[in-house]
């Protein structure tokens, strides 16, 4: 799970994935998350941040 929080530490949204992730980073424009999926072969994955509330 990845939790997006605001600058005051309040939760904004929770993202769930069935992939084990590492090396997570956010784009300069704050609209994408990039990570390495730890599988038999490492895979670069990306997730769009919706910015909505859950």
PDB file of N, H, CA, C and O in Angstrom:
ATOM      1  N   UNK A   1       0.833  -1.177   0.000  1.00  0.00           N
ATOM      2  CA  UNK A   1       0.000   0.000   0.000  1.00  0.00           C
ATOM      3  C   UNK A   1       0.881   1.245   0.000  1.00  0.00           C
ATOM      4  O   UNK A   1       1.945   1.281   0.619  1.00  0.00           O
ATOM      5  N   UNK A   2       0.413   2.244  -0.701  1.00  0.00           N
ATOM      6  H   UNK A   2      -0.451   2.214  -1.204  1.00  0.00           H
ATOM      7  CA  UNK A   2       1.070   3.539  -0.717  1.00  0.00           C
ATOM      8  C   UNK A   2       0.054   4.560  -0.222  1.00  0.00           C
ATOM      9  O   UNK A   2      -1.057   4.652  -0.745  1.00  0.00           O
ATOM     10  N   UNK A   3       0.446   5.323   0.790  1.00  0.00           N
ATOM     11  H   UNK A   3       1.348   5.248   1.215  1.00  0.00           H
ATOM     12  CA  UNK A   3      -0.434   6.356   1.326  1.00  0.00           C
ATOM     13  C   UNK A   3       0.049   7.713   0.845  1.00  0.00           C
ATOM     14  O   UNK A   3       1.221   8.055   1.001  1.00  0.00           O
ATOM     15  N   UNK A   4      -0.856   8.481   0.260  1.00  0.00           N
ATOM     16  H   UNK A   4      -1.808   8.203   0.133  1.00  0.00           H
ATOM     17  CA  UNK A   4      -0.548   9.858  -0.118  1.00  0.00           C
ATOM     18  C   UNK A   4      -1.068  10.743   1.002  1.00  0.00           C
ATOM     19  O   UNK A   4      -2.232  10.646   1.392  1.00  0.00           O
ATOM     20  N   UNK A   5      -0.190  11.617   1.524  1.00  0.00           N
ATOM     21  H   UNK A   5       0.755  11.695   1.208  1.00  0.00           H
ATOM     22  CA  UNK A   5      -0.578  12.515   2.610  1.00  0.00           C
ATOM     23  C   UNK A   5      -0.300  13.950   2.186  1.00  0.00           C
ATOM     24  O   UNK A   5       0.506  14.194   1.287  1.00  0.00           O
ATOM     25  N   UNK A   6      -0.971  14.900   2.838  1.00  0.00           N
ATOM     26  H   UNK A   6      -1.625  14.702   3.568  1.00  0.00           H
ATOM     27  CA  UNK A   6      -0.696  16.302   2.549  1.00  0.00           C
ATOM     28  C   UNK A   6       0.474  16.768   3.424  1.00  0.00           C
ATOM     29  O   UNK A   6       1.010  15.988   4.212  1.00  0.00           O
ATOM     30  N   UNK A   7       0.868  18.035   3.287  1.00  0.00           N
ATOM     31  H   UNK A   7       0.433  18.669   2.647  1.00  0.00           H
ATOM     32  CA  UNK A   7       2.031  18.543   4.012  1.00  0.00           C
ATOM     33  C   UNK A   7       1.815  18.597   5.518  1.00  0.00           C
ATOM     34  O   UNK A   7       2.782  18.713   6.271  1.00  0.00           O
ATOM     35  N   UNK A   8       0.556  18.516   5.977  1.00  0.00           N
ATOM     36  H   UNK A   8      -0.229  18.422   5.365  1.00  0.00           H
ATOM     37  CA  UNK A   8       0.268  18.498   7.407  1.00  0.00           C
ATOM     38  C   UNK A   8       0.192  17.082   7.959  1.00  0.00           C
ATOM     39  O   UNK A   8      -0.084  16.893   9.144  1.00  0.00           O
ATOM     40  N   UNK A   9       0.436  16.076   7.104  1.00  0.00           N
ATOM     41  H   UNK A   9       0.660  16.230   6.141  1.00  0.00           H
ATOM     42  CA  UNK A   9       0.414  14.686   7.543  1.00  0.00           C
ATOM     43  C   UNK A   9      -0.960  14.049   7.505  1.00  0.00           C
ATOM     44  O   UNK A   9      -1.141  12.942   8.012  1.00  0.00           O
ATOM     45  N   UNK A  10      -1.932  14.728   6.912  1.00  0.00           N
ATOM     46  H   UNK A  10      -1.785  15.627   6.500  1.00  0.00           H
ATOM     47  CA  UNK A  10      -3.285  14.173   6.825  1.00  0.00           C
ATOM     48  C   UNK A  10      -3.388  13.247   5.616  1.00  0.00           C
ATOM     49  O   UNK A  10      -2.895  13.587   4.541  1.00  0.00           O
ATOM     50  N   UNK A  11      -4.023  12.077   5.775  1.00  0.00           N
ATOM     51  H   UNK A  11      -4.424  11.801   6.649  1.00  0.00           H
ATOM     52  CA  UNK A  11      -4.161  11.159   4.641  1.00  0.00           C
ATOM     53  C   UNK A  11      -5.040  11.755   3.548  1.00  0.00           C
ATOM     54  O   UNK A  11      -6.074  12.360   3.830  1.00  0.00           O
ATOM     55  N   UNK A  12      -4.617  11.577   2.289  1.00  0.00           N
ATOM     56  H   UNK A  12      -3.777  11.085   2.060  1.00  0.00           H
ATOM     57  CA  UNK A  12      -5.368  12.055   1.137  1.00  0.00           C
ATOM     58  C   UNK A  12      -6.015  10.873   0.427  1.00  0.00           C
ATOM     59  O   UNK A  12      -7.214  10.886   0.151  1.00  0.00           O
ATOM     60  N   UNK A  13      -5.207   9.844   0.132  1.00  0.00           N
ATOM     61  H   UNK A  13      -4.233   9.834   0.356  1.00  0.00           H
ATOM     62  CA  UNK A  13      -5.714   8.666  -0.572  1.00  0.00           C
ATOM     63  C   UNK A  13      -4.774   7.497  -0.313  1.00  0.00           C
ATOM     64  O   UNK A  13      -3.591   7.685  -0.026  1.00  0.00           O
ATOM     65  N   UNK A  14      -5.311   6.300  -0.416  1.00  0.00           N
ATOM     66  H   UNK A  14      -6.271   6.147  -0.649  1.00  0.00           H
ATOM     67  CA  UNK A  14      -4.522   5.080  -0.254  1.00  0.00           C
ATOM     68  C   UNK A  14      -4.551   4.325  -1.573  1.00  0.00           C
ATOM     69  O   UNK A  14      -5.619   4.098  -2.141  1.00  0.00           O
ATOM     70  N   UNK A  15      -3.376   3.936  -2.059  1.00  0.00           N
ATOM     71  H   UNK A  15      -2.509   4.120  -1.597  1.00  0.00           H
ATOM     72  CA  UNK A  15      -3.255   3.142  -3.275  1.00  0.00           C
ATOM     73  C   UNK A  15      -2.838   1.733  -2.873  1.00  0.00           C
ATOM     74  O   UNK A  15      -1.943   1.560  -2.045  1.00  0.00           O
ATOM     75  N   UNK A  16      -3.483   0.728  -3.455  1.00  0.00           N
ATOM     76  H   UNK A  16      -4.211   0.868  -4.127  1.00  0.00           H
ATOM     77  CA  UNK A  16      -3.137  -0.651  -3.170  1.00  0.00           C
ATOM     78  C   UNK A  16      -2.638  -1.326  -4.434  1.00  0.00           C
ATOM     79  O   UNK A  16      -3.168  -1.097  -5.521  1.00  0.00           O
ATOM     80  N   UNK A  17      -1.617  -2.157  -4.289  1.00  0.00           N
ATOM     81  H   UNK A  17      -1.185  -2.343  -3.406  1.00  0.00           H
ATOM     82  CA  UNK A  17      -1.071  -2.897  -5.408  1.00  0.00           C
ATOM     83  C   UNK A  17      -0.815  -4.337  -4.976  1.00  0.00           C
ATOM     84  O   UNK A  17      -0.548  -4.606  -3.804  1.00  0.00           O
ATOM     85  N   UNK A  18      -0.896  -5.243  -5.915  1.00  0.00           N
ATOM     86  H   UNK A  18      -1.113  -5.025  -6.866  1.00  0.00           H
ATOM     87  CA  UNK A  18      -0.604  -6.635  -5.602  1.00  0.00           C
ATOM     88  C   UNK A  18       0.859  -6.974  -5.912  1.00  0.00           C
ATOM     89  O   UNK A  18       1.259  -8.135  -5.833  1.00  0.00           O
ATOM     90  N   UNK A  19       1.650  -5.961  -6.264  1.00  0.00           N
ATOM     91  H   UNK A  19       1.324  -5.017  -6.328  1.00  0.00           H
ATOM     92  CA  UNK A  19       3.065  -6.142  -6.551  1.00  0.00           C
ATOM     93  C   UNK A  19       3.909  -5.674  -5.369  1.00  0.00           C
ATOM     94  O   UNK A  19       3.628  -4.618  -4.802  1.00  0.00           O
ATOM     95  N   UNK A  20       4.935  -6.430  -4.983  1.00  0.00           N
ATOM     96  H   UNK A  20       5.163  -7.288  -5.444  1.00  0.00           H
ATOM     97  CA  UNK A  20       5.865  -5.908  -3.976  1.00  0.00           C
ATOM     98  C   UNK A  20       6.740  -4.842  -4.628  1.00  0.00           C
ATOM     99  O   UNK A  20       7.395  -5.107  -5.636  1.00  0.00           O
ATOM    100  N   UNK A  21       6.753  -3.637  -4.057  1.00  0.00           N
ATOM    101  H   UNK A  21       6.221  -3.422  -3.238  1.00  0.00           H
ATOM    102  CA  UNK A  21       7.443  -2.501  -4.664  1.00  0.00           C
ATOM    103  C   UNK A  21       8.622  -2.041  -3.820  1.00  0.00           C
ATOM    104  O   UNK A  21       8.632  -2.181  -2.597  1.00  0.00           O
ATOM    105  N   UNK A  22       9.613  -1.490  -4.509  1.00  0.00           N
ATOM    106  H   UNK A  22       9.605  -1.377  -5.502  1.00  0.00           H
ATOM    107  CA  UNK A  22      10.736  -0.847  -3.833  1.00  0.00           C
ATOM    108  C   UNK A  22      11.193   0.318  -4.703  1.00  0.00           C
ATOM    109  O   UNK A  22      10.701   0.493  -5.818  1.00  0.00           O
ATOM    110  N   UNK A  23      12.119   1.105  -4.203  1.00  0.00           N
ATOM    111  H   UNK A  23      12.518   0.963  -3.297  1.00  0.00           H
ATOM    112  CA  UNK A  23      12.679   2.230  -4.941  1.00  0.00           C
ATOM    113  C   UNK A  23      11.572   3.123  -5.505  1.00  0.00           C
ATOM    114  O   UNK A  23      11.510   3.356  -6.712  1.00  0.00           O
ATOM    115  N   UNK A  24      10.725   3.606  -4.651  1.00  0.00           N
ATOM    116  H   UNK A  24      10.775   3.416  -3.671  1.00  0.00           H
ATOM    117  CA  UNK A  24       9.565   4.406  -5.048  1.00  0.00           C
ATOM    118  C   UNK A  24       9.959   5.880  -5.147  1.00  0.00           C
ATOM    119  O   UNK A  24      10.665   6.399  -4.282  1.00  0.00           O
ATOM    120  N   UNK A  25       9.494   6.556  -6.214  1.00  0.00           N
ATOM    121  H   UNK A  25       8.920   6.135  -6.917  1.00  0.00           H
ATOM    122  CA  UNK A  25       9.702   7.999  -6.335  1.00  0.00           C
ATOM    123  C   UNK A  25       8.496   8.627  -7.022  1.00  0.00           C
ATOM    124  O   UNK A  25       7.719   7.949  -7.695  1.00  0.00           O
ATOM    125  N   UNK A  26       8.358   9.924  -6.838  1.00  0.00           N
ATOM    126  H   UNK A  26       8.989  10.475  -6.292  1.00  0.00           H
ATOM    127  CA  UNK A  26       7.252  10.683  -7.401  1.00  0.00           C
ATOM    128  C   UNK A  26       7.816  11.622  -8.460  1.00  0.00           C
ATOM    129  O   UNK A  26       8.909  12.163  -8.294  1.00  0.00           O
ATOM    130  N   UNK A  27       7.070  11.818  -9.551  1.00  0.00           N
ATOM    131  H   UNK A  27       6.182  11.379  -9.685  1.00  0.00           H
ATOM    132  CA  UNK A  27       7.518  12.697 -10.624  1.00  0.00           C
ATOM    133  C   UNK A  27       7.626  14.140 -10.131  1.00  0.00           C
ATOM    134  O   UNK A  27       7.025  14.509  -9.122  1.00  0.00           O
ATOM    135  N   UNK A  28       8.396  14.943 -10.852  1.00  0.00           N
ATOM    136  H   UNK A  28       8.884  14.642 -11.672  1.00  0.00           H
ATOM    137  CA  UNK A  28       8.555  16.361 -10.497  1.00  0.00           C
ATOM    138  C   UNK A  28       7.229  17.105 -10.503  1.00  0.00           C
ATOM    139  O   UNK A  28       7.057  18.071  -9.760  1.00  0.00           O
ATOM    140  N   UNK A  29       6.288  16.663 -11.337  1.00  0.00           N
ATOM    141  H   UNK A  29       6.428  15.878 -11.940  1.00  0.00           H
ATOM    142  CA  UNK A  29       4.978  17.319 -11.412  1.00  0.00           C
ATOM    143  C   UNK A  29       3.975  16.751 -10.411  1.00  0.00           C
ATOM    144  O   UNK A  29       2.818  17.171 -10.391  1.00  0.00           O
ATOM    145  N   UNK A  30       4.407  15.797  -9.578  1.00  0.00           N
ATOM    146  H   UNK A  30       5.347  15.455  -9.595  1.00  0.00           H
ATOM    147  CA  UNK A  30       3.574  15.185  -8.525  1.00  0.00           C
ATOM    148  C   UNK A  30       2.345  14.467  -9.069  1.00  0.00           C
ATOM    149  O   UNK A  30       1.351  14.342  -8.354  1.00  0.00           O
ATOM    150  N   UNK A  31       2.381  13.992 -10.316  1.00  0.00           N
ATOM    151  H   UNK A  31       3.188  14.094 -10.897  1.00  0.00           H
ATOM    152  CA  UNK A  31       1.204  13.308 -10.858  1.00  0.00           C
ATOM    153  C   UNK A  31       1.444  11.824 -11.150  1.00  0.00           C
ATOM    154  O   UNK A  31       0.514  11.118 -11.540  1.00  0.00           O
ATOM    155  N   UNK A  32       2.673  11.346 -10.969  1.00  0.00           N
ATOM    156  H   UNK A  32       3.428  11.920 -10.652  1.00  0.00           H
ATOM    157  CA  UNK A  32       2.995   9.946 -11.231  1.00  0.00           C
ATOM    158  C   UNK A  32       3.893   9.398 -10.132  1.00  0.00           C
ATOM    159  O   UNK A  32       4.704  10.122  -9.553  1.00  0.00           O
ATOM    160  N   UNK A  33       3.735   8.102  -9.854  1.00  0.00           N
ATOM    161  H   UNK A  33       3.077   7.515 -10.324  1.00  0.00           H
ATOM    162  CA  UNK A  33       4.645   7.382  -8.966  1.00  0.00           C
ATOM    163  C   UNK A  33       5.346   6.333  -9.815  1.00  0.00           C
ATOM    164  O   UNK A  33       4.717   5.636 -10.611  1.00  0.00           O
ATOM    165  N   UNK A  34       6.648   6.233  -9.634  1.00  0.00           N
ATOM    166  H   UNK A  34       7.158   6.800  -8.987  1.00  0.00           H
ATOM    167  CA  UNK A  34       7.451   5.221 -10.311  1.00  0.00           C
ATOM    168  C   UNK A  34       8.058   4.320  -9.255  1.00  0.00           C
ATOM    169  O   UNK A  34       8.459   4.789  -8.190  1.00  0.00           O
ATOM    170  N   UNK A  35       8.130   3.023  -9.543  1.00  0.00           N
ATOM    171  H   UNK A  35       7.805   2.642 -10.408  1.00  0.00           H
ATOM    172  CA  UNK A  35       8.688   2.082  -8.580  1.00  0.00           C
ATOM    173  C   UNK A  35       9.237   0.865  -9.314  1.00  0.00           C
ATOM    174  O   UNK A  35       8.935   0.634 -10.485  1.00  0.00           O
ATOM    175  N   UNK A  36      10.039   0.104  -8.606  1.00  0.00           N
ATOM    176  H   UNK A  36      10.284   0.291  -7.655  1.00  0.00           H
ATOM    177  CA  UNK A  36      10.532  -1.166  -9.112  1.00  0.00           C
ATOM    178  C   UNK A  36       9.669  -2.263  -8.501  1.00  0.00           C
ATOM    179  O   UNK A  36       9.564  -2.368  -7.279  1.00  0.00           O
ATOM    180  N   UNK A  37       9.047  -3.087  -9.359  1.00  0.00           N
ATOM    181  H   UNK A  37       9.133  -3.002 -10.352  1.00  0.00           H
ATOM    182  CA  UNK A  37       8.269  -4.242  -8.898  1.00  0.00           C
ATOM    183  C   UNK A  37       9.242  -5.405  -8.748  1.00  0.00           C
ATOM    184  O   UNK A  37       9.922  -5.787  -9.701  1.00  0.00           O
ATOM    185  N   UNK A  38       9.301  -5.958  -7.553  1.00  0.00           N
ATOM    186  H   UNK A  38       8.749  -5.648  -6.779  1.00  0.00           H
ATOM    187  CA  UNK A  38      10.227  -7.049  -7.256  1.00  0.00           C
ATOM    188  C   UNK A  38       9.586  -8.382  -7.622  1.00  0.00           C
ATOM    189  O   UNK A  38       8.824  -8.960  -6.847  1.00  0.00           O
ATOM    190  N   UNK A  39       9.907  -8.845  -8.795  1.00  0.00           N
ATOM    191  H   UNK A  39      10.526  -8.376  -9.425  1.00  0.00           H
ATOM    192  CA  UNK A  39       9.410 -10.120  -9.305  1.00  0.00           C
ATOM    193  C   UNK A  39      10.623 -10.945  -9.699  1.00  0.00           C
ATOM    194  O   UNK A  39      11.743 -10.613  -9.311  1.00  0.00           O
ATOM    195  N   UNK A  40      10.421 -12.021 -10.468  1.00  0.00           N
ATOM    196  H   UNK A  40       9.511 -12.290 -10.783  1.00  0.00           H
ATOM    197  CA  UNK A  40      11.564 -12.812 -10.915  1.00  0.00           C
ATOM    198  C   UNK A  40      12.563 -11.933 -11.652  1.00  0.00           C
ATOM    199  O   UNK A  40      13.773 -12.072 -11.474  1.00  0.00           O
ATOM    200  N   UNK A  41      12.052 -11.025 -12.481  1.00  0.00           N
ATOM    201  H   UNK A  41      11.069 -10.912 -12.625  1.00  0.00           H
ATOM    202  CA  UNK A  41      12.858  -9.980 -13.085  1.00  0.00           C
ATOM    203  C   UNK A  41      12.295  -8.654 -12.612  1.00  0.00           C
ATOM    204  O   UNK A  41      11.079  -8.461 -12.617  1.00  0.00           O
ATOM    205  N   UNK A  42      13.161  -7.737 -12.203  1.00  0.00           N
ATOM    206  H   UNK A  42      14.149  -7.894 -12.199  1.00  0.00           H
ATOM    207  CA  UNK A  42      12.681  -6.429 -11.752  1.00  0.00           C
ATOM    208  C   UNK A  42      12.024  -5.700 -12.913  1.00  0.00           C
ATOM    209  O   UNK A  42      12.479  -5.776 -14.053  1.00  0.00           O
ATOM    210  N   UNK A  43      10.954  -4.999 -12.604  1.00  0.00           N
ATOM    211  H   UNK A  43      10.584  -4.937 -11.677  1.00  0.00           H
ATOM    212  CA  UNK A  43      10.159  -4.318 -13.618  1.00  0.00           C
ATOM    213  C   UNK A  43       9.858  -2.905 -13.148  1.00  0.00           C
ATOM    214  O   UNK A  43       9.420  -2.709 -12.014  1.00  0.00           O
ATOM    215  N   UNK A  44      10.086  -1.916 -14.006  1.00  0.00           N
ATOM    216  H   UNK A  44      10.442  -2.074 -14.927  1.00  0.00           H
ATOM    217  CA  UNK A  44       9.734  -0.537 -13.687  1.00  0.00           C
ATOM    218  C   UNK A  44       8.239  -0.354 -13.933  1.00  0.00           C
ATOM    219  O   UNK A  44       7.748  -0.633 -15.027  1.00  0.00           O
ATOM    220  N   UNK A  45       7.519   0.112 -12.919  1.00  0.00           N
ATOM    221  H   UNK A  45       7.918   0.339 -12.030  1.00  0.00           H
ATOM    222  CA  UNK A  45       6.082   0.341 -13.038  1.00  0.00           C
ATOM    223  C   UNK A  45       5.776   1.802 -12.749  1.00  0.00           C
ATOM    224  O   UNK A  45       6.555   2.490 -12.089  1.00  0.00           O
ATOM    225  N   UNK A  46       4.647   2.266 -13.244  1.00  0.00           N
ATOM    226  H   UNK A  46       4.015   1.707 -13.780  1.00  0.00           H
ATOM    227  CA  UNK A  46       4.212   3.639 -12.977  1.00  0.00           C
ATOM    228  C   UNK A  46       2.736   3.645 -12.646  1.00  0.00           C
ATOM    229  O   UNK A  46       1.956   2.854 -13.177  1.00  0.00           O
ATOM    230  N   UNK A  47       2.365   4.558 -11.752  1.00  0.00           N
ATOM    231  H   UNK A  47       2.998   5.201 -11.320  1.00  0.00           H
ATOM    232  CA  UNK A  47       0.981   4.724 -11.332  1.00  0.00           C
ATOM    233  C   UNK A  47       0.632   6.200 -11.414  1.00  0.00           C
ATOM    234  O   UNK A  47       1.391   7.045 -10.941  1.00  0.00           O
ATOM    235  N   UNK A  48      -0.498   6.513 -12.004  1.00  0.00           N
ATOM    236  H   UNK A  48      -1.114   5.827 -12.388  1.00  0.00           H
ATOM    237  CA  UNK A  48      -0.977   7.897 -12.039  1.00  0.00           C
ATOM    238  C   UNK A  48      -1.611   8.232 -10.700  1.00  0.00           C
ATOM    239  O   UNK A  48      -2.400   7.448 -10.171  1.00  0.00           O
ATOM    240  N   UNK A  49      -1.278   9.374 -10.157  1.00  0.00           N
ATOM    241  H   UNK A  49      -0.637  10.011 -10.587  1.00  0.00           H
ATOM    242  CA  UNK A  49      -1.881   9.852  -8.906  1.00  0.00           C
ATOM    243  C   UNK A  49      -3.139  10.641  -9.263  1.00  0.00           C
ATOM    244  O   UNK A  49      -3.091  11.615 -10.015  1.00  0.00           O
ATOM    245  N   UNK A  50      -4.254  10.201  -8.710  1.00  0.00           N
ATOM    246  H   UNK A  50      -4.294   9.410  -8.099  1.00  0.00           H
ATOM    247  CA  UNK A  50      -5.517  10.861  -9.046  1.00  0.00           C
ATOM    248  C   UNK A  50      -5.754  12.089  -8.188  1.00  0.00           C
ATOM    249  O   UNK A  50      -6.423  13.025  -8.626  1.00  0.00           O
ATOM    250  N   UNK A  51      -5.215  12.104  -6.963  1.00  0.00           N
ATOM    251  H   UNK A  51      -4.672  11.343  -6.608  1.00  0.00           H
ATOM    252  CA  UNK A  51      -5.396  13.243  -6.092  1.00  0.00           C
ATOM    253  C   UNK A  51      -6.772  13.317  -5.471  1.00  0.00           C
ATOM    254  O   UNK A  51      -7.084  14.300  -4.799  1.00  0.00           O
ATOM    255  N   UNK A  52      -7.608  12.307  -5.672  1.00  0.00           N
ATOM    256  H   UNK A  52      -7.355  11.508  -6.218  1.00  0.00           H
ATOM    257  CA  UNK A  52      -8.944  12.310  -5.084  1.00  0.00           C
ATOM    258  C   UNK A  52      -8.932  11.856  -3.655  1.00  0.00           C
ATOM    259  O   UNK A  52      -7.898  11.415  -3.153  1.00  0.00           O
ATOM    260  N   UNK A  53     -10.051  11.951  -2.992  1.00  0.00           N
ATOM    261  H   UNK A  53     -10.891  12.309  -3.400  1.00  0.00           H
ATOM    262  CA  UNK A  53     -10.161  11.495  -1.598  1.00  0.00           C
ATOM    263  C   UNK A  53     -10.814  10.138  -1.567  1.00  0.00           C
ATOM    264  O   UNK A  53     -11.670   9.814  -2.390  1.00  0.00           O
ATOM    265  N   UNK A  54     -10.385   9.338  -0.581  1.00  0.00           N
ATOM    266  H   UNK A  54      -9.690   9.602   0.088  1.00  0.00           H
ATOM    267  CA  UNK A  54     -10.956   8.002  -0.412  1.00  0.00           C
ATOM    268  C   UNK A  54     -11.518   7.874   0.972  1.00  0.00           C
ATOM    269  O   UNK A  54     -12.050   6.823   1.328  1.00  0.00           O
TER     270      UNK A  54
END
